[in-house]
Amino acid sequence: MKYATWNIRGLGEKEEELDKILSENNIKVSVITESEKKLQGTKGTEHYTVIYSGVDRHTRGQSGVMIWIHKSISNKIDHYKFWNNRVIETRLKTQRGHLTILAVYASTEGRDELNEEFYETLQKILDKVKKNDYIMLIGDKNAKVRNNSF
């Protein structure tokens, strides 16, 4: 199964283009971060079932995470759960059991309170995943790489 993750910095009106790119590259599961999409829900595109979670309707579009599951395997979705605007859980049936996908979008470095809350929530979610499930933790953890040379 081919999967991908992409920080798109605002989806806007680019859903058709994203659908085409993912499909042409035979991506079965993709986690899209920083979608800036509002609310929570599901929708279909030409090739994918999309599960998304963002901020409420009265908040400026920011953060947001999405899971794009190719329609050829979307019938394998056992369930999904919106944890918040930075984490979505999706569980798929596989030939070898179940695969739990955690789509994540961590806050940026320097936002200690948000980061602490994010990782505490993530640990609670991981603790609830069924012990026999395979787990994919994919998305943007916002790691920073710096050159500290003088």
Secondary structure in CASP SS format (residue, H / E / C, confidence):
PFRMAT SS
TARGET T0000
AUTHOR 0000-0000-0000
METHOD secondary structure of the structure
MODEL  1
M C 1.00
K C 1.00
Y E 1.00
A E 1.00
T E 1.00
W E 1.00
N E 1.00
I C 1.00
R C 1.00
G C 1.00
L C 1.00
G C 1.00
E C 1.00
K C 1.00
E H 1.00
E H 1.00
E H 1.00
L H 1.00
D H 1.00
K H 1.00
I H 1.00
L H 1.00
S H 1.00
E H 1.00
N C 1.00
N C 1.00
I C 1.00
K C 1.00
V E 1.00
S E 1.00
V E 1.00
I E 1.00
T E 1.00
E C 1.00
S C 1.00
E C 1.00
K C 1.00
K E 1.00
L C 1.00
Q E 1.00
G E 1.00
T E 1.00
K E 1.00
G E 1.00
T C 1.00
E C 1.00
H C 1.00
Y E 1.00
T E 1.00
V E 1.00
I E 1.00
Y E 1.00
S E 1.00
G C 1.00
V E 1.00
D C 1.00
R C 1.00
H C 1.00
T C 1.00
R C 1.00
G C 1.00
Q C 1.00
S C 1.00
G C 1.00
V E 1.00
M E 1.00
I E 1.00
W E 1.00
I E 1.00
H E 1.00
K C 1.00
S C 1.00
I C 1.00
S H 1.00
N H 1.00
K H 1.00
I E 1.00
D E 1.00
H E 1.00
Y E 1.00
K E 1.00
F E 1.00
W E 1.00
N E 1.00
N C 1.00
R C 1.00
V E 1.00
I E 1.00
E E 1.00
T E 1.00
R E 1.00
L E 1.00
K E 1.00
T E 1.00
Q C 1.00
R C 1.00
G E 1.00
H E 1.00
L E 1.00
T E 1.00
I E 1.00
L E 1.00
A E 1.00
V E 1.00
Y E 1.00
A C 1.00
S C 1.00
T C 1.00
E C 1.00
G C 1.00
R C 1.00
D H 1.00
E H 1.00
L H 1.00
N H 1.00
E H 1.00
E H 1.00
F H 1.00
Y H 1.00
E H 1.00
T H 1.00
L H 1.00
Q H 1.00
K H 1.00
I H 1.00
L H 1.00
D H 1.00
K H 1.00
V C 1.00
K C 1.00
K C 1.00
N C 1.00
D C 1.00
Y E 1.00
I E 1.00
M E 1.00
L E 1.00
I E 1.00
G E 1.00
D E 1.00
K C 1.00
N C 1.00
A C 1.00
K C 1.00
V C 1.00
R C 1.00
N C 1.00
N C 1.00
S C 1.00
F C 1.00
END
